[in-house]
Every structure is written in C-alpha cells, then in structure tokens.
Amino acid sequence: MRTNDLILLGAVEALLASANLECLIADQHISSLEGMIGAFPRRLLVRDVDRRRARALLIDAGYGSELRDE
C-alpha cells in the first residue's frame, strides 16, 4: 500500500497488529524531509509469507481499493 494519508496508515497498521501481522512503514524519513507536501507517499510493507493473509484482512475491512494490484 502506498499513501500520504497518515490516518489510513495508522488504521491499517493497527488492524494488521491486531491480527498478529507485522508491518513496516517505509519512506517515513524522506516524507518528513520533503516538508510533508505529499511528493513521496509512505509504503506499508508486510513480509512475503504474510502477504495473502494481510491482503485478505484489508479487503475484508474495506481497504481493498487502497491496495496495489498483485
């Protein structure tokens, strides 16, 4: 998932954590360096072995439109 929406990232991160799925928010530092103008979206990453489970969880929770195609 790539987004500039910090609220969305927090909600998805909490949802994944509640399902015991670890995630990493990448590009946080570059986003702060560019002044939060939105030129560099943050990426939410999960381990490859958790990808299908995380994707299904996010789709079930209504976040399917935020996901990139596989």
PQR file of N, CA, C, O and H, with PARSE charges and radii, in Angstrom:
ATOM      1  N   MET A   1       0.846  -1.165   0.000 -0.4000 1.5000
ATOM      2  CA  MET A   1       0.000   0.000   0.000 -0.0000 2.0000
ATOM      3  C   MET A   1       0.893   1.230   0.000  0.5500 1.7000
ATOM      4  O   MET A   1       1.887   1.283   0.724 -0.5500 1.4000
ATOM      5  N   ARG A   2       0.540   2.214  -0.809 -0.4000 1.5000
ATOM      6  CA  ARG A   2       1.237   3.500  -0.823 -0.0000 2.0000
ATOM      7  C   ARG A   2       0.207   4.591  -0.577  0.5500 1.7000
ATOM      8  O   ARG A   2      -0.850   4.621  -1.207 -0.5500 1.4000
ATOM      9  H   ARG A   2      -0.267   2.171  -1.398  0.4000 1.0000
ATOM     10  N   THR A   3       0.527   5.474   0.339 -0.4000 1.5000
ATOM     11  CA  THR A   3      -0.402   6.556   0.632 -0.0000 2.0000
ATOM     12  C   THR A   3       0.296   7.694   1.364  0.5500 1.7000
ATOM     13  O   THR A   3       1.342   7.510   1.987 -0.5500 1.4000
ATOM     14  H   THR A   3       1.385   5.449   0.852  0.4000 1.0000
ATOM     15  N   ASN A   4      -0.305   8.861   1.275 -0.4000 1.5000
ATOM     16  CA  ASN A   4       0.131  10.023   2.045 -0.0000 2.0000
ATOM     17  C   ASN A   4      -0.776  10.232   3.249  0.5500 1.7000
ATOM     18  O   ASN A   4      -0.541  11.131   4.056 -0.5500 1.4000
ATOM     19  H   ASN A   4      -1.154   9.010   0.769  0.4000 1.0000
ATOM     20  N   ASP A   5      -1.800   9.416   3.373 -0.4000 1.5000
ATOM     21  CA  ASP A   5      -2.805   9.552   4.425 -0.0000 2.0000
ATOM     22  C   ASP A   5      -2.310   8.888   5.717  0.5500 1.7000
ATOM     23  O   ASP A   5      -2.338   7.664   5.839 -0.5500 1.4000
ATOM     24  H   ASP A   5      -1.991   8.685   2.718  0.4000 1.0000
ATOM     25  N   LEU A   6      -1.862   9.692   6.666 -0.4000 1.5000
ATOM     26  CA  LEU A   6      -1.316   9.173   7.916 -0.0000 2.0000
ATOM     27  C   LEU A   6      -2.372   8.483   8.765  0.5500 1.7000
ATOM     28  O   LEU A   6      -2.061   7.540   9.492 -0.5500 1.4000
ATOM     29  H   LEU A   6      -1.839  10.687   6.567  0.4000 1.0000
ATOM     30  N   ILE A   7      -3.613   8.939   8.682 -0.4000 1.5000
ATOM     31  CA  ILE A   7      -4.706   8.307   9.430 -0.0000 2.0000
ATOM     32  C   ILE A   7      -4.962   6.906   8.880  0.5500 1.7000
ATOM     33  O   ILE A   7      -5.128   5.956   9.644 -0.5500 1.4000
ATOM     34  H   ILE A   7      -3.866   9.706   8.092  0.4000 1.0000
ATOM     35  N   LEU A   8      -4.993   6.783   7.574 -0.4000 1.5000
ATOM     36  CA  LEU A   8      -5.176   5.484   6.940 -0.0000 2.0000
ATOM     37  C   LEU A   8      -4.049   4.531   7.327  0.5500 1.7000
ATOM     38  O   LEU A   8      -4.298   3.375   7.671 -0.5500 1.4000
ATOM     39  H   LEU A   8      -4.858   7.555   6.953  0.4000 1.0000
ATOM     40  N   LEU A   9      -2.812   5.016   7.268 -0.4000 1.5000
ATOM     41  CA  LEU A   9      -1.676   4.173   7.648 -0.0000 2.0000
ATOM     42  C   LEU A   9      -1.795   3.686   9.084  0.5500 1.7000
ATOM     43  O   LEU A   9      -1.544   2.514   9.365 -0.5500 1.4000
ATOM     44  H   LEU A   9      -2.610   5.954   6.988  0.4000 1.0000
ATOM     45  N   GLY A  10      -2.170   4.562   9.980 -0.4000 1.5000
ATOM     46  CA  GLY A  10      -2.321   4.183  11.377 -0.0000 2.0000
ATOM     47  C   GLY A  10      -3.412   3.146  11.572  0.5500 1.7000
ATOM     48  O   GLY A  10      -3.243   2.197  12.338 -0.5500 1.4000
ATOM     49  H   GLY A  10      -2.374   5.514   9.752  0.4000 1.0000
ATOM     50  N   ALA A  11      -4.537   3.325  10.879 -0.4000 1.5000
ATOM     51  CA  ALA A  11      -5.650   2.377  10.989 -0.0000 2.0000
ATOM     52  C   ALA A  11      -5.256   1.007  10.457  0.5500 1.7000
ATOM     53  O   ALA A  11      -5.552  -0.011  11.082 -0.5500 1.4000
ATOM     54  H   ALA A  11      -4.675   4.096  10.258  0.4000 1.0000
ATOM     55  N   VAL A  12      -4.593   0.976   9.314 -0.4000 1.5000
ATOM     56  CA  VAL A  12      -4.185  -0.287   8.716 -0.0000 2.0000
ATOM     57  C   VAL A  12      -3.103  -0.956   9.565  0.5500 1.7000
ATOM     58  O   VAL A  12      -3.126  -2.172   9.755 -0.5500 1.4000
ATOM     59  H   VAL A  12      -4.352   1.803   8.807  0.4000 1.0000
ATOM     60  N   GLU A  13      -2.176  -0.181  10.063 -0.4000 1.5000
ATOM     61  CA  GLU A  13      -1.128  -0.722  10.930 -0.0000 2.0000
ATOM     62  C   GLU A  13      -1.751  -1.359  12.178  0.5500 1.7000
ATOM     63  O   GLU A  13      -1.332  -2.442  12.587 -0.5500 1.4000
ATOM     64  H   GLU A  13      -2.157   0.807   9.908  0.4000 1.0000
ATOM     65  N   ALA A  14      -2.736  -0.707  12.781 -0.4000 1.5000
ATOM     66  CA  ALA A  14      -3.411  -1.249  13.960 -0.0000 2.0000
ATOM     67  C   ALA A  14      -4.194  -2.512  13.615  0.5500 1.7000
ATOM     68  O   ALA A  14      -4.201  -3.469  14.390 -0.5500 1.4000
ATOM     69  H   ALA A  14      -3.076   0.173  12.449  0.4000 1.0000
ATOM     70  N   LEU A  15      -4.844  -2.520  12.471 -0.4000 1.5000
ATOM     71  CA  LEU A  15      -5.596  -3.698  12.035 -0.0000 2.0000
ATOM     72  C   LEU A  15      -4.667  -4.891  11.846  0.5500 1.7000
ATOM     73  O   LEU A  15      -4.975  -5.996  12.293 -0.5500 1.4000
ATOM     74  H   LEU A  15      -4.838  -1.743  11.842  0.4000 1.0000
ATOM     75  N   LEU A  16      -3.541  -4.674  11.190 -0.4000 1.5000
ATOM     76  CA  LEU A  16      -2.574  -5.754  10.982 -0.0000 2.0000
ATOM     77  C   LEU A  16      -2.009  -6.239  12.317  0.5500 1.7000
ATOM     78  O   LEU A  16      -1.855  -7.442  12.526 -0.5500 1.4000
ATOM     79  H   LEU A  16      -3.291  -3.776  10.827  0.4000 1.0000
ATOM     80  N   ALA A  17      -1.705  -5.320  13.206 -0.4000 1.5000
ATOM     81  CA  ALA A  17      -1.169  -5.693  14.518 -0.0000 2.0000
ATOM     82  C   ALA A  17      -2.179  -6.525  15.303  0.5500 1.7000
ATOM     83  O   ALA A  17      -1.798  -7.465  16.000 -0.5500 1.4000
ATOM     84  H   ALA A  17      -1.830  -4.342  13.037  0.4000 1.0000
ATOM     85  N   SER A  18      -3.462  -6.186  15.193 -0.4000 1.5000
ATOM     86  CA  SER A  18      -4.488  -6.948  15.913 -0.0000 2.0000
ATOM     87  C   SER A  18      -4.602  -8.376  15.393  0.5500 1.7000
ATOM     88  O   SER A  18      -5.094  -9.257  16.098 -0.5500 1.4000
ATOM     89  H   SER A  18      -3.771  -5.422  14.626  0.4000 1.0000
ATOM     90  N   ALA A  19      -4.151  -8.609  14.165 -0.4000 1.5000
ATOM     91  CA  ALA A  19      -4.149  -9.952  13.576 -0.0000 2.0000
ATOM     92  C   ALA A  19      -2.767 -10.589  13.688  0.5500 1.7000
ATOM     93  O   ALA A  19      -2.503 -11.604  13.043 -0.5500 1.4000
ATOM     94  H   ALA A  19      -3.752  -7.893  13.592  0.4000 1.0000
ATOM     95  N   ASN A  20      -1.887 -10.009  14.496 -0.4000 1.5000
ATOM     96  CA  ASN A  20      -0.519 -10.507  14.686 -0.0000 2.0000
ATOM     97  C   ASN A  20       0.273 -10.564  13.388  0.5500 1.7000
ATOM     98  O   ASN A  20       1.057 -11.487  13.168 -0.5500 1.4000
ATOM     99  H   ASN A  20      -2.102  -9.185  15.020  0.4000 1.0000
ATOM    100  N   LEU A  21       0.063  -9.573  12.532 -0.4000 1.5000
ATOM    101  CA  LEU A  21       0.825  -9.437  11.297 -0.0000 2.0000
ATOM    102  C   LEU A  21       1.737  -8.225  11.434  0.5500 1.7000
ATOM    103  O   LEU A  21       1.271  -7.107  11.656 -0.5500 1.4000
ATOM    104  H   LEU A  21      -0.574  -8.823  12.711  0.4000 1.0000
ATOM    105  N   GLU A  22       3.022  -8.454  11.301 -0.4000 1.5000
ATOM    106  CA  GLU A  22       3.983  -7.354  11.391 -0.0000 2.0000
ATOM    107  C   GLU A  22       4.008  -6.577  10.086  0.5500 1.7000
ATOM    108  O   GLU A  22       3.837  -7.145   9.007 -0.5500 1.4000
ATOM    109  H   GLU A  22       3.400  -9.362  11.121  0.4000 1.0000
ATOM    110  N   CYS A  23       4.223  -5.271  10.198 -0.4000 1.5000
ATOM    111  CA  CYS A  23       4.353  -4.447   9.000 -0.0000 2.0000
ATOM    112  C   CYS A  23       5.446  -3.408   9.231  0.5500 1.7000
ATOM    113  O   CYS A  23       5.888  -3.179  10.357 -0.5500 1.4000
ATOM    114  H   CYS A  23       4.361  -4.811  11.075  0.4000 1.0000
ATOM    115  N   LEU A  24       5.859  -2.803   8.155 -0.4000 1.5000
ATOM    116  CA  LEU A  24       6.877  -1.764   8.184 -0.0000 2.0000
ATOM    117  C   LEU A  24       6.349  -0.586   7.379  0.5500 1.7000
ATOM    118  O   LEU A  24       5.865  -0.758   6.260 -0.5500 1.4000
ATOM    119  H   LEU A  24       5.500  -2.989   7.240  0.4000 1.0000
ATOM    120  N   ILE A  25       6.443   0.604   7.946 -0.4000 1.5000
ATOM    121  CA  ILE A  25       6.094   1.817   7.210 -0.0000 2.0000
ATOM    122  C   ILE A  25       7.398   2.367   6.643  0.5500 1.7000
ATOM    123  O   ILE A  25       8.247   2.870   7.380 -0.5500 1.4000
ATOM    124  H   ILE A  25       6.836   0.744   8.855  0.4000 1.0000
ATOM    125  N   ALA A  26       7.543   2.265   5.331 -0.4000 1.5000
ATOM    126  CA  ALA A  26       8.766   2.720   4.666 -0.0000 2.0000
ATOM    127  C   ALA A  26       8.590   4.146   4.155  0.5500 1.7000
ATOM    128  O   ALA A  26       7.468   4.606   3.939 -0.5500 1.4000
ATOM    129  H   ALA A  26       6.854   1.857   4.733  0.4000 1.0000
ATOM    130  N   ASP A  27       9.685   4.821   3.970 -0.4000 1.5000
ATOM    131  CA  ASP A  27       9.744   6.166   3.404 -0.0000 2.0000
ATOM    132  C   ASP A  27       9.246   7.255   4.355  0.5500 1.7000
ATOM    133  O   ASP A  27       8.909   8.351   3.909 -0.5500 1.4000
ATOM    134  H   ASP A  27      10.596   4.447   4.146  0.4000 1.0000
ATOM    135  N   GLN A  28       9.194   6.971   5.647 -0.4000 1.5000
ATOM    136  CA  GLN A  28       8.757   7.984   6.604 -0.0000 2.0000
ATOM    137  C   GLN A  28       9.718   9.158   6.658  0.5500 1.7000
ATOM    138  O   GLN A  28       9.297  10.310   6.750 -0.5500 1.4000
ATOM    139  H   GLN A  28       9.468   6.080   6.010  0.4000 1.0000
ATOM    140  N   HIS A  29      11.008   8.864   6.600 -0.4000 1.5000
ATOM    141  CA  HIS A  29      12.002   9.927   6.749 -0.0000 2.0000
ATOM    142  C   HIS A  29      12.079  10.821   5.521  0.5500 1.7000
ATOM    143  O   HIS A  29      12.239  12.034   5.652 -0.5500 1.4000
ATOM    144  H   HIS A  29      11.351   7.928   6.525  0.4000 1.0000
ATOM    145  N   ILE A  30      11.970  10.249   4.346 -0.4000 1.5000
ATOM    146  CA  ILE A  30      12.008  11.085   3.142 -0.0000 2.0000
ATOM    147  C   ILE A  30      10.775  11.974   3.096  0.5500 1.7000
ATOM    148  O   ILE A  30      10.848  13.111   2.629 -0.5500 1.4000
ATOM    149  H   ILE A  30      11.840   9.263   4.240  0.4000 1.0000
ATOM    150  N   SER A  31       9.640  11.468   3.576 -0.4000 1.5000
ATOM    151  CA  SER A  31       8.424  12.278   3.605 -0.0000 2.0000
ATOM    152  C   SER A  31       8.587  13.485   4.513  0.5500 1.7000
ATOM    153  O   SER A  31       8.101  14.571   4.196 -0.5500 1.4000
ATOM    154  H   SER A  31       9.580  10.544   3.955  0.4000 1.0000
ATOM    155  N   SER A  32       9.268  13.305   5.639 -0.4000 1.5000
ATOM    156  CA  SER A  32       9.460  14.442   6.536 -0.0000 2.0000
ATOM    157  C   SER A  32      10.496  15.412   5.981  0.5500 1.7000
ATOM    158  O   SER A  32      10.404  16.614   6.229 -0.5500 1.4000
ATOM    159  H   SER A  32       9.663  12.423   5.896  0.4000 1.0000
ATOM    160  N   LEU A  33      11.479  14.915   5.235 -0.4000 1.5000
ATOM    161  CA  LEU A  33      12.491  15.789   4.645 -0.0000 2.0000
ATOM    162  C   LEU A  33      11.906  16.696   3.567  0.5500 1.7000
ATOM    163  O   LEU A  33      12.338  17.838   3.407 -0.5500 1.4000
ATOM    164  H   LEU A  33      11.553  13.939   5.034  0.4000 1.0000
ATOM    165  N   GLU A  34      10.933  16.188   2.838 -0.4000 1.5000
ATOM    166  CA  GLU A  34      10.374  16.985   1.756 -0.0000 2.0000
ATOM    167  C   GLU A  34       9.290  17.931   2.250  0.5500 1.7000
ATOM    168  O   GLU A  34       8.624  18.575   1.439 -0.5500 1.4000
ATOM    169  H   GLU A  34      10.583  15.261   2.968  0.4000 1.0000
ATOM    170  N   GLY A  35       9.102  18.028   3.550 -0.4000 1.5000
ATOM    171  CA  GLY A  35       8.196  19.009   4.116 -0.0000 2.0000
ATOM    172  C   GLY A  35       6.739  18.606   4.139  0.5500 1.7000
ATOM    173  O   GLY A  35       5.860  19.461   4.245 -0.5500 1.4000
ATOM    174  H   GLY A  35       9.643  17.505   4.208  0.4000 1.0000
ATOM    175  N   MET A  36       6.471  17.326   4.041 -0.4000 1.5000
ATOM    176  CA  MET A  36       5.101  16.809   4.098 -0.0000 2.0000
ATOM    177  C   MET A  36       4.205  17.378   2.990  0.5500 1.7000
ATOM    178  O   MET A  36       3.004  17.551   3.196 -0.5500 1.4000
ATOM    179  H   MET A  36       7.185  16.631   3.954  0.4000 1.0000
ATOM    180  N   ILE A  37       4.781  17.670   1.819 -0.4000 1.5000
ATOM    181  CA  ILE A  37       3.966  18.190   0.720 -0.0000 2.0000
ATOM    182  C   ILE A  37       3.291  17.075  -0.068  0.5500 1.7000
ATOM    183  O   ILE A  37       2.474  17.340  -0.951 -0.5500 1.4000
ATOM    184  H   ILE A  37       5.757  17.530   1.652  0.4000 1.0000
ATOM    185  N   GLY A  38       3.630  15.831   0.249 -0.4000 1.5000
ATOM    186  CA  GLY A  38       2.970  14.713  -0.401 -0.0000 2.0000
ATOM    187  C   GLY A  38       3.639  14.223  -1.663  0.5500 1.7000
ATOM    188  O   GLY A  38       3.044  13.439  -2.402 -0.5500 1.4000
ATOM    189  H   GLY A  38       4.293  15.616   0.966  0.4000 1.0000
ATOM    190  N   ALA A  39       4.839  14.653  -1.932 -0.4000 1.5000
ATOM    191  CA  ALA A  39       5.533  14.215  -3.141 -0.0000 2.0000
ATOM    192  C   ALA A  39       5.988  12.764  -3.032  0.5500 1.7000
ATOM    193  O   ALA A  39       6.120  12.080  -4.047 -0.5500 1.4000
ATOM    194  H   ALA A  39       5.322  15.290  -1.331  0.4000 1.0000
ATOM    195  N   PHE A  40       6.227  12.292  -1.825 -0.4000 1.5000
ATOM    196  CA  PHE A  40       6.711  10.932  -1.615 -0.0000 2.0000
ATOM    197  C   PHE A  40       5.768  10.192  -0.670  0.5500 1.7000
ATOM    198  O   PHE A  40       5.823  10.391   0.543 -0.5500 1.4000
ATOM    199  H   PHE A  40       6.120  12.847  -1.000  0.4000 1.0000
ATOM    200  N   PRO A  41       4.907   9.343  -1.216 -0.5600 1.5000
ATOM    201  CA  PRO A  41       3.999   8.607  -0.336  0.2800 2.0000
ATOM    202  C   PRO A  41       4.747   7.578   0.502  0.5500 1.7000
ATOM    203  O   PRO A  41       5.799   7.080   0.103 -0.5500 1.4000
ATOM    204  N   ARG A  42       4.199   7.273   1.649 -0.4000 1.5000
ATOM    205  CA  ARG A  42       4.757   6.230   2.506 -0.0000 2.0000
ATOM    206  C   ARG A  42       4.256   4.881   1.997  0.5500 1.7000
ATOM    207  O   ARG A  42       3.173   4.782   1.420 -0.5500 1.4000
ATOM    208  H   ARG A  42       3.344   7.677   1.973  0.4000 1.0000
ATOM    209  N   ARG A  43       5.063   3.844   2.223 -0.4000 1.5000
ATOM    210  CA  ARG A  43       4.685   2.495   1.822 -0.0000 2.0000
ATOM    211  C   ARG A  43       4.504   1.633   3.058  0.5500 1.7000
ATOM    212  O   ARG A  43       5.334   1.658   3.966 -0.5500 1.4000
ATOM    213  H   ARG A  43       5.943   3.924   2.692  0.4000 1.0000
ATOM    214  N   LEU A  44       3.421   0.872   3.093 -0.4000 1.5000
ATOM    215  CA  LEU A  44       3.188  -0.094   4.151 -0.0000 2.0000
ATOM    216  C   LEU A  44       3.548  -1.458   3.581  0.5500 1.7000
ATOM    217  O   LEU A  44       2.964  -1.906   2.594 -0.5500 1.4000
ATOM    218  H   LEU A  44       2.747   0.851   2.355  0.4000 1.0000
ATOM    219  N   LEU A  45       4.509  -2.108   4.209 -0.4000 1.5000
ATOM    220  CA  LEU A  45       5.020  -3.387   3.717 -0.0000 2.0000
ATOM    221  C   LEU A  45       4.767  -4.492   4.728  0.5500 1.7000
ATOM    222  O   LEU A  45       4.834  -4.272   5.937 -0.5500 1.4000
ATOM    223  H   LEU A  45       4.983  -1.744   5.011  0.4000 1.0000
ATOM    224  N   VAL A  46       4.474  -5.686   4.218 -0.4000 1.5000
ATOM    225  CA  VAL A  46       4.373  -6.876   5.061 -0.0000 2.0000
ATOM    226  C   VAL A  46       5.322  -7.933   4.502  0.5500 1.7000
ATOM    227  O   VAL A  46       5.746  -7.870   3.348 -0.5500 1.4000
ATOM    228  H   VAL A  46       4.419  -5.865   3.236  0.4000 1.0000
ATOM    229  N   ARG A  47       5.638  -8.896   5.348 -0.4000 1.5000
ATOM    230  CA  ARG A  47       6.507  -9.983   4.879 -0.0000 2.0000
ATOM    231  C   ARG A  47       5.801 -10.761   3.775  0.5500 1.7000
ATOM    232  O   ARG A  47       4.576 -10.874   3.771 -0.5500 1.4000
ATOM    233  H   ARG A  47       5.293  -8.948   6.285  0.4000 1.0000
ATOM    234  N   ASP A  48       6.567 -11.287   2.855 -0.4000 1.5000
ATOM    235  CA  ASP A  48       6.005 -12.011   1.724 -0.0000 2.0000
ATOM    236  C   ASP A  48       5.141 -13.185   2.183  0.5500 1.7000
ATOM    237  O   ASP A  48       4.111 -13.471   1.573 -0.5500 1.4000
ATOM    238  H   ASP A  48       7.563 -11.195   2.857  0.4000 1.0000
ATOM    239  N   VAL A  49       5.555 -13.866   3.254 -0.4000 1.5000
ATOM    240  CA  VAL A  49       4.778 -15.019   3.732 -0.0000 2.0000
ATOM    241  C   VAL A  49       3.425 -14.593   4.311  0.5500 1.7000
ATOM    242  O   VAL A  49       2.514 -15.416   4.411 -0.5500 1.4000
ATOM    243  H   VAL A  49       6.391 -13.634   3.750  0.4000 1.0000
ATOM    244  N   ASP A  50       3.282 -13.318   4.693 -0.4000 1.5000
ATOM    245  CA  ASP A  50       2.034 -12.807   5.253 -0.0000 2.0000
ATOM    246  C   ASP A  50       1.185 -12.050   4.233  0.5500 1.7000
ATOM    247  O   ASP A  50       0.093 -11.582   4.556 -0.5500 1.4000
ATOM    248  H   ASP A  50       4.022 -12.650   4.612  0.4000 1.0000
ATOM    249  N   ARG A  51       1.677 -11.934   3.028 -0.4000 1.5000
ATOM    250  CA  ARG A  51       1.042 -11.083   2.013 -0.0000 2.0000
ATOM    251  C   ARG A  51      -0.421 -11.457   1.755  0.5500 1.7000
ATOM    252  O   ARG A  51      -1.290 -10.586   1.790 -0.5500 1.4000
ATOM    253  H   ARG A  51       2.564 -12.314   2.766  0.4000 1.0000
ATOM    254  N   ARG A  52      -0.699 -12.707   1.504 -0.4000 1.5000
ATOM    255  CA  ARG A  52      -2.077 -13.113   1.189 -0.0000 2.0000
ATOM    256  C   ARG A  52      -3.014 -12.893   2.367  0.5500 1.7000
ATOM    257  O   ARG A  52      -4.135 -12.414   2.198 -0.5500 1.4000
ATOM    258  H   ARG A  52       0.007 -13.415   1.476  0.4000 1.0000
ATOM    259  N   ARG A  53      -2.555 -13.242   3.549 -0.4000 1.5000
ATOM    260  CA  ARG A  53      -3.383 -13.070   4.749 -0.0000 2.0000
ATOM    261  C   ARG A  53      -3.650 -11.585   5.013  0.5500 1.7000
ATOM    262  O   ARG A  53      -4.773 -11.199   5.336 -0.5500 1.4000
ATOM    263  H   ARG A  53      -1.645 -13.631   3.687  0.4000 1.0000
ATOM    264  N   ALA A  54      -2.619 -10.762   4.876 -0.4000 1.5000
ATOM    265  CA  ALA A  54      -2.772  -9.326   5.092 -0.0000 2.0000
ATOM    266  C   ALA A  54      -3.708  -8.719   4.052  0.5500 1.7000
ATOM    267  O   ALA A  54      -4.561  -7.897   4.385 -0.5500 1.4000
ATOM    268  H   ALA A  54      -1.706 -11.075   4.614  0.4000 1.0000
ATOM    269  N   ARG A  55      -3.550  -9.118   2.812 -0.4000 1.5000
ATOM    270  CA  ARG A  55      -4.406  -8.608   1.733 -0.0000 2.0000
ATOM    271  C   ARG A  55      -5.869  -8.965   1.993  0.5500 1.7000
ATOM    272  O   ARG A  55      -6.752  -8.119   1.856 -0.5500 1.4000
ATOM    273  H   ARG A  55      -2.857  -9.786   2.541  0.4000 1.0000
ATOM    274  N   ALA A  56      -6.122 -10.215   2.367 -0.4000 1.5000
ATOM    275  CA  ALA A  56      -7.498 -10.649   2.644 -0.0000 2.0000
ATOM    276  C   ALA A  56      -8.092  -9.864   3.814  0.5500 1.7000
ATOM    277  O   ALA A  56      -9.256  -9.467   3.772 -0.5500 1.4000
ATOM    278  H   ALA A  56      -5.405 -10.903   2.479  0.4000 1.0000
ATOM    279  N   LEU A  57      -7.303  -9.647   4.841 -0.4000 1.5000
ATOM    280  CA  LEU A  57      -7.750  -8.896   6.011 -0.0000 2.0000
ATOM    281  C   LEU A  57      -8.116  -7.463   5.632  0.5500 1.7000
ATOM    282  O   LEU A  57      -9.147  -6.947   6.062 -0.5500 1.4000
ATOM    283  H   LEU A  57      -6.357  -9.969   4.875  0.4000 1.0000
ATOM    284  N   LEU A  58      -7.275  -6.828   4.832 -0.4000 1.5000
ATOM    285  CA  LEU A  58      -7.531  -5.445   4.425 -0.0000 2.0000
ATOM    286  C   LEU A  58      -8.750  -5.336   3.505  0.5500 1.7000
ATOM    287  O   LEU A  58      -9.521  -4.382   3.604 -0.5500 1.4000
ATOM    288  H   LEU A  58      -6.438  -7.247   4.482  0.4000 1.0000
ATOM    289  N   ILE A  59      -8.920  -6.299   2.626 -0.4000 1.5000
ATOM    290  CA  ILE A  59     -10.094  -6.303   1.752 -0.0000 2.0000
ATOM    291  C   ILE A  59     -11.361  -6.480   2.578  0.5500 1.7000
ATOM    292  O   ILE A  59     -12.346  -5.772   2.370 -0.5500 1.4000
ATOM    293  H   ILE A  59      -8.293  -7.074   2.546  0.4000 1.0000
ATOM    294  N   ASP A  60     -11.334  -7.424   3.514 -0.4000 1.5000
ATOM    295  CA  ASP A  60     -12.499  -7.657   4.380 -0.0000 2.0000
ATOM    296  C   ASP A  60     -12.840  -6.424   5.218  0.5500 1.7000
ATOM    297  O   ASP A  60     -14.008  -6.184   5.523 -0.5500 1.4000
ATOM    298  H   ASP A  60     -10.534  -7.999   3.683  0.4000 1.0000
ATOM    299  N   ALA A  61     -11.829  -5.648   5.587 -0.4000 1.5000
ATOM    300  CA  ALA A  61     -12.041  -4.451   6.407 -0.0000 2.0000
ATOM    301  C   ALA A  61     -12.440  -3.234   5.572  0.5500 1.7000
ATOM    302  O   ALA A  61     -12.684  -2.162   6.124 -0.5500 1.4000
ATOM    303  H   ALA A  61     -10.880  -5.844   5.340  0.4000 1.0000
ATOM    304  N   GLY A  62     -12.510  -3.390   4.240 -0.4000 1.5000
ATOM    305  CA  GLY A  62     -12.934  -2.284   3.387 -0.0000 2.0000
ATOM    306  C   GLY A  62     -11.816  -1.436   2.814  0.5500 1.7000
ATOM    307  O   GLY A  62     -12.068  -0.366   2.259 -0.5500 1.4000
ATOM    308  H   GLY A  62     -12.311  -4.262   3.791  0.4000 1.0000
ATOM    309  N   TYR A  63     -10.580  -1.904   2.943 -0.4000 1.5000
ATOM    310  CA  TYR A  63      -9.439  -1.145   2.427 -0.0000 2.0000
ATOM    311  C   TYR A  63      -8.926  -1.676   1.088  0.5500 1.7000
ATOM    312  O   TYR A  63      -7.826  -1.317   0.666 -0.5500 1.4000
ATOM    313  H   TYR A  63     -10.375  -2.774   3.393  0.4000 1.0000
ATOM    314  N   GLY A  64      -9.693  -2.510   0.428 -0.4000 1.5000
ATOM    315  CA  GLY A  64      -9.261  -3.117  -0.820 -0.0000 2.0000
ATOM    316  C   GLY A  64      -8.897  -2.127  -1.909  0.5500 1.7000
ATOM    317  O   GLY A  64      -7.987  -2.378  -2.700 -0.5500 1.4000
ATOM    318  H   GLY A  64     -10.586  -2.801   0.771  0.4000 1.0000
ATOM    319  N   SER A  65      -9.599  -1.002  -1.957 -0.4000 1.5000
ATOM    320  CA  SER A  65      -9.313  -0.010  -3.001 -0.0000 2.0000
ATOM    321  C   SER A  65      -7.968   0.675  -2.795  0.5500 1.7000
ATOM    322  O   SER A  65      -7.453   1.312  -3.713 -0.5500 1.4000
ATOM    323  H   SER A  65     -10.338  -0.798  -1.315  0.4000 1.0000
ATOM    324  N   GLU A  66      -7.399   0.554  -1.612 -0.4000 1.5000
ATOM    325  CA  GLU A  66      -6.102   1.174  -1.318 -0.0000 2.0000
ATOM    326  C   GLU A  66      -4.928   0.292  -1.720  0.5500 1.7000
ATOM    327  O   GLU A  66      -3.784   0.748  -1.738 -0.5500 1.4000
ATOM    328  H   GLU A  66      -7.818   0.036  -0.866  0.4000 1.0000
ATOM    329  N   LEU A  67      -5.208  -0.984  -2.047 -0.4000 1.5000
ATOM    330  CA  LEU A  67      -4.134  -1.930  -2.356 -0.0000 2.0000
ATOM    331  C   LEU A  67      -3.727  -1.835  -3.808  0.5500 1.7000
ATOM    332  O   LEU A  67      -4.521  -1.482  -4.680 -0.5500 1.4000
ATOM    333  H   LEU A  67      -6.136  -1.354  -2.032  0.4000 1.0000
ATOM    334  N   ARG A  68      -2.477  -2.158  -4.042 -0.4000 1.5000
ATOM    335  CA  ARG A  68      -1.967  -2.215  -5.416 -0.0000 2.0000
ATOM    336  C   ARG A  68      -2.270  -3.586  -5.981  0.5500 1.7000
ATOM    337  O   ARG A  68      -2.417  -4.551  -5.231 -0.5500 1.4000
ATOM    338  H   ARG A  68      -1.832  -2.445  -3.334  0.4000 1.0000
ATOM    339  N   ASP A  69      -2.365  -3.679  -7.296 -0.4000 1.5000
ATOM    340  CA  ASP A  69      -2.577  -4.981  -7.932 -0.0000 2.0000
ATOM    341  C   ASP A  69      -1.392  -5.889  -7.662  0.5500 1.7000
ATOM    342  O   ASP A  69      -0.255  -5.439  -7.519 -0.5500 1.4000
ATOM    343  H   ASP A  69      -2.246  -2.895  -7.905  0.4000 1.0000
ATOM    344  N   GLU A  70      -1.687  -7.170  -7.598 -0.4000 1.5000
ATOM    345  CA  GLU A  70      -0.604  -8.143  -7.346 -0.0000 2.0000
ATOM    346  C   GLU A  70       0.224  -8.348  -8.572  0.5500 1.7000
ATOM    347  O   GLU A  70       1.177  -9.127  -8.549 -0.5500 1.4000
ATOM    348  H   GLU A  70      -2.611  -7.535  -7.714  0.4000 1.0000
TER
END
